[in-house]
Amino acid sequence: MERYRKLSDLPESIPVFPLDGVILLPRSGLPLNIFEPRYLSMLDEVLASDRIIGLIQPKNSESIGDSPKGDVVELRTIGCAGRLTAFQETDDGRLLITLTGICRFRLAEEIEDSNPFRTFRVDYAPFEEDLNPGLGEQEVDREHLLSVLKNYLEINELNADWQSINRSSNEFLVNTLSMISPYGPAEKQALLEAKNLAERSEVLVALAEMELASRDDGSEPTIQ
């Protein structure tokens, strides 16, 4: 991802892939299974150009894990651009791809064209610092994050590769945990929109602690 060092290295307009309950963050990989004809068409186009796709959530939740039906669905204003870094075609015509996050963006205006997918002009400027690898890692309270993570995993009877976790940088750890966390669209968007790495880590910790606390009183965790 070193080819993207300044905002001018990124395209002014990108095709967007709306996906509910899923976020992408800088320098983290997201595996996706693409099977809808409109998005297979989108991949054909990006493979022939700059290989960049914008991942964004629809504004109103419809079906977790599925792209929303129709072209007029309202989208959230902030998403993340990613580069197609791996793809494999299956015998039944699906594409298994990996998107690696580059930089978040704010939607500007939609471009009207004849494509079956949607394309937008986007503004990366509010998130220019995303292009700086490891920025803000020293502000992350790693000890607290790992302590809460360990407690969360134990309560939920889940296992983790602690050797890999301990070797991970703060940026990779926080962003990957944010992407794979089992929260809903609103919580995921809060993680995406966190101002910096330390704030994202704090949101992760707060969400985990809210869920753990809800286990004690029997209530459902919520986010405002």
Secondary structure by P-SEA (a helix, b strand, c coil): ccccccccccccbbbbbbbccccccccbbbbbbbccaaaaaaaaaaaacccbbbbbbccccccccccccccccccccbbbbbcccbbbbcccccccbbbbbcbbbbbcccccccccbbbbbcccccccccccccccccccaaaaaaaaaaaaaaaaccccaaaaaaaccaaaaaaaaaaaccccaaaaaaaaacccaaaaaaaaaaaaaaaaaaaaaccccccc
